[in-house]
Amino acid sequence: MKQGHLDQMPDGNDPIEINAYDGIAHIPAQDWDACAGSDNPFVSHAFLNALEQSESASPHTGWSPYHLVARDPDGRIVGCVPLYIKDHSYGEYVFDWSWANWLHHHGKPYYPKLQCAVPFSPVTGPRLLTKDLRIAQALIHALLTIAKRSGVSSLHITFPNKEHAMQLEEHGFLLRQGYQFQWINQGYANFDDFLNTLASRKRKQIKKERQSVADSGTTIDTLVGADITSRHWDDFYRFYLTTVDRKSAEAYLTRGFFEALSGSSVQDKIVLMMAREGSTPIAAAFNMLGTDSLYGRNWGAVKDVPFLHFEACYYRALDFAITHKLSRVEAGAQGEHKMGRGYMPTPTYSAHWIADPAFSRAVAHFLTQEQIMISQEISVLTELGPFKKE
C-alpha cells in the first residue's frame, strides 16, 4: 500500500481529501495534536513519533505506519487516524491468534492485516481523531475502503473509547468487549480515606504490605517531567530488560523511545516512581499522565523486595491520583490481583472488520458467546470486590 490520496466524503457534502502517510513525521505535529486533543497522551504526535523514531514501532518490528489524514477543501487537517500494516499480532493486547490459526487452517493468510492502535499500549482512548462527526464518518469509510482495496484479511481498531466503538459497530464492525482493572477516585481526601472504604481484611493487608516496604529501607521517589534525567532512563531500561527477560517475554520498547519521549512535548506527562536502597536504584514504574487519569505502563526491577511492585505500581499511583485530584488510575492489561488493591473490572472495547464472509460469521458467533462470558466475569468480580458491603 502506497502513501497518497485515498478518499473523500462519501455523503456528497463538501469534499474531504484523505491521505495515508508512511510515518507520523510527515504530518505536522501541531495539526495532529489539534485533532487528537490533549486528554490522552498516547495519541499525541510526540508519543507516536517517539515509537517510530526509536524503531520500537517500525517496518523492521512489523509495525508499518499508514496513518490517515483528512483535509478540508481549504487544505486544513481536520482528522487523523493512527494506523499500521502488521504482519504479526504482537504488542496489541487484544488476542487474535486463534483467528489467525482458523484462517491458516482453511488455507488462507491472516497477515498482513490493518491495525488502528497505539503500539504496545493497551490504553483506552480516541482512535478517530476529530471533533467533527462527519469527519469521523469519512475516516471510517476510508478505513473500510483501504481494507477492501488492499486485500488484507482484516481491519482491527483496538481500545477505542466507547463512543468510537459504537460508531464502528454502526458501520458493520464486529464489536468485542474485554475488561481491565482500573481504580476510580471517589473524591478521596487522602490514601487513608480510600482505605476506610475497604473491608477490614483488605485494609489490613494493604497496610501490612506498605509497612513491609517501608521497613525494608527502600525509598521511592516520584519523578515528573524534567526531573527525569538520562541517568534515570539508563536505570529504568536496565530494570525493564531484566524483568522482561525474567518473564521470557519480548522487550518491545527500545532505550531510544524513553529518551525521545523525555525530550518531547509530552515530557511533563511522564511520571516515574523510582525505588532505591540508599543511593542505589533497584526498581521503577513508568506512568503517563492524562488530563484526568494516570496510566501505569511498564515496571522493572533488579532486586526482589516483597510487595515493592504493589507499592510502586499501585499504591503510589493512587497517592499521586488523590493528590492531583485525578479521576482514575488505569494500570494496564490483566491482573486480578489488582482487585485487592481497589482496582475494579472496567469494560474495554475493540472493533473488527473481516474480509472473508465465512470467517466473519465464525468470528461473530465466537464474539457473541465470549460477550456472555465476559459480562458474567465482570459481574462476579464486581461482587467480589474489596469494598465494604452495605
Buried (B, 14 or more C-beta within 10 A) or exposed (E): BEBEEBBBBBEEEEEBBBBBBBBBBEBEBEBBBBBBBEBBBBBBBBBBBBBBBBBBBBBEBBBBBBBBBBBBEEEEBBBBBBBBBBBBBBBBBBEBEEBBEBBEEEEEEBBBBBBBBBBBBBBBBBBBBBEBEBBBBBBBBBBBBBBEEBEBBBBBBBBBBEEBBEBBEEEEBBBBBBBBBBBEBEEBEEBEEBBEBBEEEBBEBBEEBBEBBEEBEBEBBBBBBEEBEEEBBBBBBBBBBBBBEEEEEEBBBBBBBBBBBBEBBBBEBBBBBBBBBEEEBBBBBBBBBBEBBBBBBBBBBBBEBEBBBBBBBBBBBBBBBBEEEBBBBBBBBEBEEBBBBBBBBBBBBBBBBBBBEEBBEBBEEBBEEBBEEBEEBBEEBBEEBBEEEE
